[in-house]
Amino acid sequence: MLVQRVSGAMRGALDASGVNILSASGPASEQSVRHLHFHVVPRWANDGISTWPAGRSEYQLAGDPGTRLAEYLAGGQHHRS
């Protein structure tokens, strides 16, 4: 896969000690271009970048999210467009 090749090249050619592979899907994820694309970001220790959310979503789900996901996947349903 191209993403793996670019990731490996960043580690080798740029001496990156890590790589973040990011993708956003759907308007609520701040996806700005409506097609599948990945951001491959080289990382180094203490580079000042944080890719993890600093807080929790305020959105409230009814029921247990794990159970809802398992039931959805077991039913063979697919993601809504």
DSSP file (Angstrom, degrees, kcal/mol; ACC not computed):
  #  RESIDUE AA STRUCTURE BP1 BP2  ACC     N-H-->O    O-->H-N    N-H-->O    O-->H-N    TCO  KAPPA ALPHA  PHI   PSI    X-CA   Y-CA   Z-CA
    1    1 A M     >        0   0    0      0, 0.0     4,-1.7     0, 0.0     3,-0.4   0.000 360.0 360.0 360.0 141.3    0.0    0.0    0.0
    2    2 A L  H  >  +     0   0    0      1,-0.2     4,-2.7     2,-0.2     5,-0.3   0.866 360.0  58.7 -59.9 -40.1    1.3    3.5   -0.9
    3    3 A V  H  > S+     0   0    0      1,-0.2     4,-2.4     2,-0.2    -1,-0.2   0.899 106.3  49.2 -59.4 -40.9    0.7    4.8    2.6
    4    4 A Q  H  > S+     0   0    0     -3,-0.4     4,-2.5     2,-0.2    -1,-0.2   0.895 110.9  50.0 -65.1 -40.1    3.0    2.1    4.1
    5    5 A R  H  X S+     0   0    0     -4,-1.7     4,-2.2     2,-0.2    -2,-0.2   0.922 112.5  45.8 -65.0 -44.3    5.7    3.0    1.5
    6    6 A V  H  X S+     0   0    0     -4,-2.7     4,-2.2     2,-0.2    -2,-0.2   0.908 112.3  52.2 -65.5 -41.2    5.6    6.7    2.3
    7    7 A S  H  X S+     0   0    0     -4,-2.4     4,-1.7    -5,-0.3    -2,-0.2   0.927 110.9  46.8 -59.6 -46.6    5.6    6.0    6.0
    8    8 A G  H  X S+     0   0    0     -4,-2.5     4,-2.5     1,-0.2    -1,-0.2   0.877 110.2  53.3 -63.3 -38.6    8.7    3.8    5.7
    9    9 A A  H  X>S+     0   0    0     -4,-2.2     4,-3.0     1,-0.2     5,-0.7   0.872 106.0  53.2 -65.3 -36.8   10.4    6.4    3.5
   10   10 A M  H  X5S+     0   0    0     -4,-2.2     6,-1.7     1,-0.2     4,-0.9   0.891 111.2  46.3 -65.0 -39.0    9.8    9.1    6.2
   11   11 A R  H  <5S+     0   0    0     -4,-1.7     4,-0.4     4,-0.2    -2,-0.2   0.914 122.7  35.8 -67.7 -42.1   11.4    6.8    8.8
   12   12 A G  H  <5S+     0   0    0     -4,-2.5    -2,-0.2     3,-0.2    -3,-0.2   0.970 126.9  31.3 -77.2 -56.5   14.3    6.0    6.5
   13   13 A A  H  <5S+     0   0    0     -4,-3.0    -3,-0.2     1,-0.2    -2,-0.1   0.830 131.2  33.4 -76.2 -33.6   15.0    9.2    4.6
   14   14 A L  S  <<S-     0   0    0     -4,-0.9    -1,-0.2    -5,-0.7    -3,-0.2   0.472  99.5-127.4-101.5  -3.3   13.9   11.8    7.2
   15   15 A D        +     0   0    0     -4,-0.4    -4,-0.2    -6,-0.3     2,-0.2   0.829  44.9 173.1  57.9  34.1   15.0    9.7   10.3
   16   16 A A        -     0   0    0     -6,-1.7    28,-0.2     1,-0.1    -1,-0.2  -0.518  30.5-150.8 -70.8 138.4   11.5   10.1   11.7
   17   17 A S  S    S+     0   0    0     26,-1.3     2,-0.3    -2,-0.2    27,-0.2   0.533  77.5   3.9 -88.4  -5.6   11.1    8.0   14.9
   18   18 A G  E     -A   43   0A   0     25,-1.6    25,-3.1    -8,-0.1     2,-0.3  -0.975  62.3-144.1-164.4 169.8    7.4    7.7   14.2
   19   19 A V  E     -A   42   0A   0     -2,-0.3     2,-0.5    23,-0.2   -12,-0.0  -0.991   7.5-149.5-144.7 134.3    4.6    8.4   11.7
   20   20 A N  E     -A   41   0A   0     21,-2.6    21,-3.1    -2,-0.3     2,-0.6  -0.903   8.2-159.8-101.6 135.0    1.0    9.4   12.2
   21   21 A I  E     -A   40   0A   0     -2,-0.5     2,-0.3    19,-0.2    19,-0.2  -0.966  19.2-176.9-114.3 115.5   -1.5    8.3    9.5
   22   22 A L  E     +A   39   0A   0     17,-2.8    17,-2.9    -2,-0.6     2,-0.3  -0.870  13.2 170.4-119.6 145.2   -4.6   10.4    9.7
   23   23 A S        -     0   0    0     -2,-0.3     2,-0.4    15,-0.2    15,-0.1  -0.985  16.4-153.6-148.3 145.0   -7.9   10.4    7.8
   24   24 A A        -     0   0    0     13,-0.4     2,-0.5    -2,-0.3    13,-0.2  -0.965   8.9-166.5-119.3 138.6  -11.2   12.2    8.3
   25   25 A S        +     0   0    0     -2,-0.4     3,-0.1     1,-0.1     9,-0.1  -0.940  53.5   3.5-131.7 110.7  -14.5   10.7    7.0
   26   26 A G  S > >S-     0   0    0     -2,-0.5     3,-1.7     1,-0.1     5,-1.3   0.038  87.8 -78.0  98.8 153.9  -17.6   12.8    6.8
   27   27 A P  G > 5S+     0   0    0      0, 0.0     3,-1.8     0, 0.0    -1,-0.1   0.820 124.0  59.5 -57.2 -37.3  -18.4   16.5    7.6
   28   28 A A  G 3 5S+     0   0    0      1,-0.3    -2,-0.1     2,-0.1     0, 0.0   0.658 100.0  58.2 -69.9 -13.2  -18.5   16.1   11.4
   29   29 A S  G < 5S-     0   0    0     -3,-1.7    -1,-0.3     2,-0.1     3,-0.1   0.308 121.5-107.1 -94.9   8.4  -14.9   14.9   11.3
   30   30 A E  T < 5 +     0   0    0     -3,-1.8     2,-0.5     1,-0.2    -2,-0.1   0.764  57.9 169.9  69.5  27.8  -13.8   18.2    9.6
   31   31 A Q      < -     0   0    0     -5,-1.3    -1,-0.2     1,-0.2     3,-0.1  -0.597  11.6-178.6 -69.0 121.8  -13.3   16.4    6.3
   32   32 A S        +     0   0    0     -2,-0.5     2,-0.5     1,-0.2    -1,-0.2   0.712  67.3  49.1 -98.1 -23.2  -12.7   19.2    3.8
   33   33 A V  S    S-     0   0    0      2,-0.2     2,-2.2     4,-0.0    -1,-0.2  -0.978  82.2-134.8-120.4 120.8  -12.3   17.2    0.6
   34   34 A R  S    S+     0   0    0     -2,-0.5     2,-0.3    -3,-0.1    -9,-0.1  -0.419  73.5  76.3 -82.1  71.0  -15.0   14.6    0.0
   35   35 A H  S    S-     0   0    0     -2,-2.2     2,-0.4     2,-0.1    -2,-0.2  -0.951  92.0 -79.5-162.0 163.2  -12.9   11.6   -1.1
   36   36 A L        +     0   0    0     -2,-0.3     2,-0.3   -13,-0.1   -11,-0.1  -0.542  61.9 148.6 -72.1 123.3  -10.6    9.1    0.6
   37   37 A H        -     0   0    0     -2,-0.4   -13,-0.4   -13,-0.2     2,-0.4  -0.987  31.0-144.9-151.6 156.6   -7.2   10.6    1.4
   38   38 A F        -     0   0    0     -2,-0.3     2,-0.6   -15,-0.1   -15,-0.2  -0.928   7.5-143.4-124.1 145.8   -4.6   10.1    4.1
   39   39 A H  E     -A   22   0A   0    -17,-2.9   -17,-2.8    -2,-0.4     2,-0.7  -0.953  14.4-161.4-104.6 123.6   -2.2   12.5    5.8
   40   40 A V  E     -A   21   0A   0     -2,-0.6   -19,-0.2   -19,-0.2    -2,-0.0  -0.926  12.7-172.6-109.6 110.6    1.1   10.9    6.5
   41   41 A V  E     -A   20   0A   0    -21,-3.1   -21,-2.6    -2,-0.7     2,-0.1  -0.904  17.7-137.3-113.3 116.8    2.9   13.0    9.1
   42   42 A P  E     -A   19   0A   0      0, 0.0     2,-0.3     0, 0.0   -23,-0.2  -0.452  26.0-161.4 -69.8 144.9    6.5   12.3   10.2
   43   43 A R  E     -A   18   0A   0    -25,-3.1   -25,-1.6    -2,-0.1   -26,-1.3  -0.953  15.2-174.8-132.3 149.3    7.1   12.5   13.9
   44   44 A W    >   -     0   0    0     -2,-0.3     3,-1.2   -28,-0.2     4,-0.1  -0.959  44.4 -82.4-135.3 153.3   10.0   12.9   16.2
   45   45 A A  T 3  S+     0   0    0     -2,-0.3   -27,-0.0     1,-0.3   -28,-0.0  -0.280 114.6   6.3 -55.4 137.1   10.3   12.8   20.0
   46   46 A N  T 3  S+     0   0    0      1,-0.1    -1,-0.3     3,-0.1    -3,-0.0   0.842  81.7 144.9  57.4  38.5    9.3   16.1   21.6
   47   47 A D    <   -     0   0    0     -3,-1.2    -1,-0.1     2,-0.2    -2,-0.1   0.508  64.1-119.6 -85.3  -3.0    8.2   17.6   18.2
   48   48 A G  S    S+     0   0    0      1,-0.3     2,-0.4    -4,-0.1    -3,-0.1   0.533  71.9 124.8  82.7   5.3    5.4   19.6   19.9
   49   49 A I        -     0   0    0      2,-0.0     2,-0.5     0, 0.0    -1,-0.3  -0.831  39.4-168.3-101.8 136.7    2.6   18.0   17.9
   50   50 A S        +     0   0    0     -2,-0.4     4,-0.1    -3,-0.1     0, 0.0  -0.987  11.0 176.5-121.5 123.5   -0.4   16.3   19.6
   51   51 A T        +     0   0    0     -2,-0.5    -1,-0.1     2,-0.1     3,-0.0   0.491  56.6  89.5-101.1  -4.5   -2.6   14.1   17.4
   52   52 A W  S    S-     0   0    0      1,-0.1    -2,-0.0     2,-0.0     0, 0.0  -0.743  87.9-101.2 -96.8 140.5   -4.9   12.9   20.2
   53   53 A P        -     0   0    0      0, 0.0    -1,-0.1     0, 0.0    -2,-0.1  -0.263  21.8-146.6 -56.2 141.1   -8.0   14.8   21.3
   54   54 A A  S    S+     0   0    0     -4,-0.1     2,-0.2     2,-0.0    -2,-0.0   0.638  77.0  18.3 -85.1 -15.2   -7.5   16.8   24.5
   55   55 A G  S    S-     0   0    0      0, 0.0     2,-0.3     0, 0.0     0, 0.0  -0.685  85.2 -88.8-138.9-168.9  -11.0   16.3   25.7
   56   56 A R        -     0   0    0     -2,-0.2     2,-0.1     1,-0.1    -2,-0.0  -0.805  43.9 -98.8-109.9 152.4  -14.1   14.1   25.3
   57   57 A S        -     0   0    0     -2,-0.3    -1,-0.1     1,-0.1     0, 0.0  -0.386  19.0-147.1 -65.0 143.9  -17.0   14.6   22.9
   58   58 A E        +     0   0    0     -2,-0.1     2,-0.2     2,-0.1    -1,-0.1   0.482  63.8 116.3 -89.1  -4.0  -20.1   16.3   24.3
   59   59 A Y        -     0   0    0      1,-0.1     2,-0.5     0, 0.0    -2,-0.1  -0.456  60.0-141.8 -67.6 134.2  -22.3   14.2   22.0
   60   60 A Q        -     0   0    0     -2,-0.2     2,-0.3     2,-0.0    -2,-0.1  -0.880  12.4-160.7-104.7 124.0  -24.6   11.9   24.0
   61   61 A L        -     0   0    0     -2,-0.5     2,-0.4     2,-0.1     0, 0.0  -0.786  17.4-127.6 -99.0 144.5  -25.3    8.4   22.7
   62   62 A A  S    S-     0   0    0     -2,-0.3     2,-0.0     2,-0.1    -2,-0.0  -0.777  75.0  -2.6 -86.9 133.7  -28.3    6.3   23.8
   63   63 A G  S    S-     0   0    0     -2,-0.4    -2,-0.1     4,-0.0     3,-0.1  -0.180 110.7 -36.3  81.4-176.7  -27.2    2.8   25.0
   64   64 A D     >  -     0   0    0      1,-0.1     4,-2.5     2,-0.0     5,-0.2  -0.731  47.1-149.4 -85.9 121.2  -23.8    1.2   25.0
   65   65 A P  H  > S+     0   0    0      0, 0.0     4,-2.6     0, 0.0     5,-0.2   0.886  96.6  53.0 -59.2 -40.3  -21.7    2.2   22.0
   66   66 A G  H  > S+     0   0    0      1,-0.2     4,-2.4     2,-0.2     5,-0.2   0.914 111.5  45.6 -61.6 -43.6  -19.8   -1.1   21.9
   67   67 A T  H  > S+     0   0    0      2,-0.2     4,-2.6     1,-0.2     5,-0.2   0.913 112.2  51.4 -65.5 -43.2  -23.1   -3.1   21.9
   68   68 A R  H  X S+     0   0    0     -4,-2.5     4,-2.1     1,-0.2    -2,-0.2   0.917 112.1  46.6 -60.8 -43.6  -24.6   -0.9   19.2
   69   69 A L  H  X S+     0   0    0     -4,-2.6     4,-2.8     2,-0.2     5,-0.2   0.927 112.2  50.1 -64.6 -44.8  -21.5   -1.3   17.0
   70   70 A A  H  X S+     0   0    0     -4,-2.4     4,-2.4     1,-0.2    -2,-0.2   0.915 112.3  47.2 -60.9 -43.9  -21.4   -5.1   17.5
   71   71 A E  H  X S+     0   0    0     -4,-2.6     4,-1.4     2,-0.2    -1,-0.2   0.898 112.6  49.8 -64.9 -40.5  -25.1   -5.4   16.6
   72   72 A Y  H  <>S+     0   0    0     -4,-2.1     5,-1.5    -5,-0.2     4,-0.2   0.936 114.0  44.3 -63.6 -47.3  -24.7   -3.2   13.5
   73   73 A L  H ><5S+     0   0    0     -4,-2.8     3,-1.4     1,-0.2    -2,-0.2   0.874 110.6  54.5 -66.7 -37.6  -21.7   -5.1   12.3
   74   74 A A  H 3<5S+     0   0    0     -4,-2.4    -1,-0.2     1,-0.3    -2,-0.2   0.796 102.8  58.5 -66.3 -28.4  -23.3   -8.5   13.0
   75   75 A G  T 3<5S-     0   0    0     -4,-1.4    -1,-0.3    -3,-0.2    -2,-0.2   0.500 111.1-121.8 -80.3  -3.4  -26.3   -7.5   10.9
   76   76 A G  T < 5 +     0   0    0     -3,-1.4    -3,-0.2     1,-0.2    -2,-0.1   0.674  58.6 153.5  73.2  16.1  -24.1   -6.9    7.8
   77   77 A Q      < -     0   0    0     -5,-1.5     2,-0.3     1,-0.1    -1,-0.2  -0.387  32.4-139.9 -77.1 159.1  -25.1   -3.3    7.6
   78   78 A H        -     0   0    0      1,-0.1    -1,-0.1    -2,-0.1    -5,-0.0  -0.767  29.3 -76.6-119.1 163.9  -22.8   -0.7    6.0
   79   79 A H        -     0   0    0     -2,-0.3     2,-0.2     1,-0.1    -1,-0.1  -0.229  48.6-113.9 -57.5 139.1  -21.9    2.8    6.7
   80   80 A R              0   0    0      1,-0.1    -1,-0.1     0, 0.0     0, 0.0  -0.505 360.0 360.0 -71.4 145.4  -24.4    5.5    5.8
   81   81 A S              0   0    0     -2,-0.2    -1,-0.1   -55,-0.0    -2,-0.1   0.457 360.0 360.0 -80.4 360.0  -23.3    7.9    3.0
